[in-house]
Amino acid sequence: MSASVLYDTPGPKARVRNRIYAVLGTVAIVALVAVSIVRLSDKGHLAPAMWDIFNYAGIRQNIADALVATLKAFGLAAVGSLVLGVLLAVARLSDHAPIRVVATGFIELFRSIPLLITIYAVWVGFLTDYSMWALAIGLSIYNGCVQAEVLRAGVNSVPKGQREAAYALGMSKTQVMTTVLMPQAVRAMLPTIISQLVVTLKDTSLGFVILYPELLYSARLIASNTQVNGQYPYVSTIVVFGVIYIVLCLALSALATWIEKRGRRAKTGIAVHAAADPAEAPGVLDDAAPAGDRADGSDGPAITKN
């Protein structure tokens, strides 16, 4: 019986017990889902009329506009958070104490403040008439602080020998950071960076607090202003908009996976030439000369000195 670092390998009784627990857990989940579906059906939330509202041109246009608004805010927040993250990471790694202290304080401050409060403060204090920019800036500040810590961890993970070798070649600190450390940090932390971008995409739903017409705001309007047989289509609206969010996040994750695989296949570094044929090396004769043909009369191949 072998054991891993984290736990002991289960024996025959433990494996049987785990299978029983797995079956019981699956049955419980299936039963819970079935009961929920039956209750929703009894209350009329799963009636075809509840889903037919999404065939209306007005509601489809509303969803399309909300999707575009969400992608706009996400695009601005993604670019802003990455740029701010790089700047904060470089500042926190600076050799100058004042710059390092200011960057550290900024990161710790806005990581501690709830994102909703940051977005609302930017909207009320500076951009009351520009809800999209308020949402994008709030998301950029919070996620930029998180991305800065991710990049800082990536830079610190690069072996110190590479930094020392770069300085030995006469490179400045800016050159070392931009050409040696930061590219490797981005490649090493790319999955975490993309995961945080997925979080940024989902956090655009907080825009409904500042009346920005993104997906969640549109879902709230549709569910609360459309009546079907005397009921509001909350369940169907949640399902449809939930699927949209899932598709967006899966698409972003698939893009990250593609970028990561493409980066692994990229040919980088110095090309290594094939070794030369020893027979073509200078100073070595193709055939061994007889011993009598050599000046010293010794045996073996004749080697000329260049």
N, C-alpha and C positions, 0 to 999 in steps of 0.2 A: 504494500500500500504506500503510495507516494503522497507527499504533502507539499503544498505551495507555500509561498511566503505569507499570503493573507489568510488562508484557512486550511484546515485538514481536509483531505479528500474524503468525501462521505463513503461510508461502508454500505453493505447491502441493505441493512435496515433503514439507514438514513435515506438512501436513494428511493426505496419504496415509500417512505414517509413524505419525501419531497414530491413524488409523483401524485400522491393522494392530495396533498395540499394544492398542487397545481390544478388538478381536476376540480376540486371543490371551489377554488378561487374563480376558475373559468365559468363554472356553472352559476356561481353567485353573480358574476358580472353580466352574463347573458340574461339571467332572470331579472336583474335590475333594469337592463335596457328594455326587455320585453314589457315589464310593468310600466315603464315610462311611456313607451310607444302606445300601449293600450289606453293609458290615462289621457294622453294627448289626443288620441283618436276619439275617445268618448266625448271629449270637450269640443271636438270639431276643429282642432288646430291643424289636423292633417288632411282636411277635406280638399278636394281638387281646386275649389274656388280660392282657397288661401294661397295657392301657388300660381293660379292663373293671373294674379295681379302683375306678375313680372313679364307678361306678354304685352302690357300696355306700353305704348311708345313713350309716354311722358316719364314713366318710372324707369324705363331702360335708359333714357337720356340722362335722367338724374343720377343713375348709377355710373354711367360713363363719365359724366362731369366730375363726380366725386372721386372716381379712380384717377383721373388726370390730376386733380388737385392733390391727391395723396402722393402721387409719384413726383409732382413738382416739389412739394415740401420735403419728401425723402431725398430727392436728388440734391437739393441745396444743403440739407442737413448732413448728408453723407460726405459731400465735398468739404463742407465747413469743418466737420468733426475730424476728418483725416488731416487737413491742413493744420488745424489748431493742435491736434495730437502730436504731429511732427514738431511743431514749434515748442510746445510745452515739454516734450521729451528731451529735445536738444537743450532747452533752458535748464531743465532739472539735472542734466548731466554736465552742465557747465562748470568750469573751474573757478568761476567768479562767484563768490558766496552771495552777494546781494541778488544776482539773477537767479541763482539756485533757490534761495529762500522765497523769493516772490513767486516763482513757478510752483514750488511745493505748496505754498499757502493757497494759491489759486486752485490747484488740483484738489487739495483736501477740502477746501470750502465748498466747491460746487459738487463734489462727490457726496458730501454730507447732506446737502439741501435736496429735498425731494424734487424730482424733475417737474412735476406739475406746478409747484410753487415758482420755480425758475421761469417757466413759460408764462405763467400768469403775471409775474412781476415785470418781465420784459414787455408784455402786451400792455399792461396798465401804465407802466412808467414811461415807455418810449414810443411804442408802435401801436397805439389804439386803433388807428385806421388801416393798419397793414397786418392783418392777422396771420397771413402766410409767412411773412418775414419774422414775426414774433415767434411763431412755432418753429421755424427753421433755426433761428438764432438760439432759442432755448435748447433745442435738441443738439445743436452744434456744441454748445458750451458743455453740457453734461457728458455727451458721448465723446467729445474731444478730450476731456479729462480722463475718461476710461481708456481711450485709445493711446493716450500718452503713457499711461502705466504699462500697457501692453507692449508698446514699442521700446520703452525703457528696459523692460525685462528681456526683450529680444536682443537689444544692444549688449546688455550685460552677459547674455549667454554666448556671445561670440568669444572664442578663445583669445586670451590676452596676447598670445604670441603674434597674432595677425596685426594687432594694433602696434605692437612694438616693432614688427618688421616694417610696417608702413612708415613709422617715424624714422626708422633707420634709413629708409630710402630717401628721406628729406621731404616727405609730404607734410603739409600743414594740418592743423587739427580739423579745419573745415574740409579739406580733401579726404582725410581719414574718415570723417563722419559720413560724408556724402557718397564716397566711392567704395568704402570698405565695410563700415559697420552697419549703416542704415539699410543698404540692399539686403544684406544677410539677415538683419533683424526682421525685415518685412517678409522675406521668404519663410523664415522660421515660424513667425507668428501669424501667417496668413489665415489659417483656420480660425484663430481667435478673433482676428480683425473682421473677418466676414461674419462670424457669429454676432459680434457687436453691431454690425450693420443690419443684420436681421432684427435685432432688438430695436434699433433706430427706426426701422420700417414699421414695426408694430407700435412703437411709441407715438407715431403720427396720429394715432387714434385719440390722443390727449388734446388734439386741436379742437374737439367739440366744446371744450370748456371756454375757449376764446372765440367761439362762433365761426370757426373756420370750416368751410363746407367739404370736409374730407369724408371718407367712407362711413365712419361711425356716426357722424352728424347726419349724413344722408339716410342711414339706416334708421336712426331715431325719428327723422321726419316721416319716412314712409310708414313705419310701424305705428306711429301715433296719429297720423292724419288720414289713414286709409281704413275704412270699415268694410268688412265682408261678413254678411249675415249677422250683423250686430256685434261682431268681434273684431279686435285688432290683430293683424297678422304678425305677432311678435315672433312666434316660433319659426315660421317660414323665412322671415326677414333675417333672423339671427343665423339660420342655416346657410342662406345664400351669401350673406356678407362674410360669414365665417369661412366658407369655401374660397371666396375671393382672397381673403388674407392668407389662407393656407397655400393657395396657388402662387401668390406673390413671394412668399417666404421660400417655398420649394424652388421656384425659379432662381431666386438669388443664391440659394445654397448650391444649386446645380451649376450656376455660373462660377461660383467659387471653386467647386471641385474641378471644373474644366481648366480654370486658370492655374490651379495648383498642379494638375497633371501636365499641362503644357510647360510650366516652369521646370518640372523635373526632367522633361524630355529635351529642354533647351541645351544646346551644345555651348558650354562656357569653358573658359580656361585656355591654356596655351596648347596648341596642337603639337602632338608628339610625332616626329618623323620616324619612318621605318629604319631599322638598323641597316647599316651598309654591309654588303657581302664581304666577308673576311678575305676572299680571294682577290678582291679589288682594292684592298688596302695598300697604300703606298709603301714601298720598301720590302714587300714580300713577293717572292717569285712564285709563279703558278706551280712549277714542278720542282721536285727535289733534285739537286745536282749531285752527281757522283762525288764520292769523297776525294777522288784524284783530281777533280776539277777545282778544288778549293785550295786556297793558298796555304792554309794550315794543315791540310791533309786529313782533317777530322771528318767523321761521318755526320749525316743529317742534312736537312735542307739548307741550301745556301741562302743567306739573308744579307742583303746589301744595306749599307748605311747611307742615308740621305744627308 
